[in-house]
Amino acid sequence: MQTAKLARASNIVTWNKWFMTCMGLWPLNVNNFLYVFFTTYMIIYCSMAVRHLLKHFGQAESIIANLTDNIFLSMIIGKMFICRMSCKDMTKFLKAIKDDFTTHNYTSVQEEMAYLRYNELALIFTKYSMSISAFTATMYYLRTFIINWRQFLTGNFSYDELPYPVQPFFEIKDTTTYACVSAYLFITVPIIICGYAGADAYVLSMVLHICGQYAALAYKVDNLLRHQENYQRNIGNIVIKHRLLITLAEILEKNFTIIFLQQTLGTILLLCLTLFHMITNSEHGDNASVVAFILYTFCVSMTIFGYCYIGDCFINESAALRDAFYNTEWYNNPPSCTKLISICMVRAEKPMVLTAAKFFPLSLSTFTNIVKTSMAYLSILRNFM
């Protein structure tokens, strides 16, 4: 049975299903044809990007322009591959959380509201991140045409000015060929929306779901274990739920820890290069590019902030559950009633964390360090140039 609020909460699964299905990567309905098609497309794209980089090697501004776009786009291949490899585990994950959207999973209004608070965050992030990403990806693609519109109308347009810094495997000599290549490159726009932003929304919303379940379990512990009535049955159910949440949290950490590392390192480079490119374009009076780069920077920053924020929530909610166990006055109960809760307390002493390939945890302090490091590299780059 579902309340209206829980029915709305289940939209987070539906929305993620839409975006991941477009890439053939929804765990419950994998489409290998779509996955191979988009992966092959991105490999061809990256090959053309490398050709462009080699052609302009030695031209600092061209190299920076190439890396600004293509580090971002090459990250999509990594995300797609990791999402594909995680499908088996995530199928178990999605089946396990199915009951979390029904009323019998919650014994009080406080539990339900604790979960819905995190679910609402996931819905808001997914809605706005996907909308902003779609707008930014489209505008970024069109910026070349906007900047060179007059030259394009007069026929003085350079065929080397493609929407993205790539070097095709053939020479572009006429408008028809240029239009065909530009149309081919437009496929990157839905790939960015679904393969980059969609993958991020998918991972973040699943982590926030587990954070919400941790928060709900803390309320359940506080409500049920302060009274002796049905104590053994209640503690048994809580232990089962706690063990399930630990398993689900470990699935997320095991499968997406490389994405967390890729996002962290990629953001450091992208913020540095994008801000440098934006400053350079503003000095040349290129307002269209400046606006596009501002949106680009905002999207990149918002994504890494989202990852670090959910990492912080993960740590805080697992710590809150530990405190909830301790505050039940378990020490006043007979030994036969405290054995299971003692086991839970011992396990809860080890907080659940999301890590970037086990190198460091994701938290708000990590976000601060990422921004500081990126600004330091930007300062070095500006002095070097």
Secondary structure, 3 states (H helix, E strand, C coil): CCCHHHHHHCHHHHHHHHHHHHCCCCCCCCCHHHHHHHHHHHHHHHHHHHHHHHHCCCCHHHHHHHHHHHHHHHHHHHHHHHHHHCHHHHHHHHHHCHHHHCHHHCCCHHHHHHHHHHHHHHHHHHHHHHHHHHHHHHHHHHHHHHHCHHHHHHCCCCCCCCCCCCCCCCCCCCHHHHHHHHHHHCCHHHHHHHHHHHHHHHHHHHHHHHHHHHHHHHHHHHHHCCCCCCHHHHHHHHHHHHHHHHHHHHHHHHHHHHHHHHHHHHHHHHHHHHHHHHHHHHHCCCHHHHHHHHHHHHHHHHHHHHHHHHHHHHHHHHHHHHHHHHCCCHHHCCHHHHHHHHHHHHHHCCCCCCECCCCCECCHHHHHHHHHHHHHHHHHHHHHC
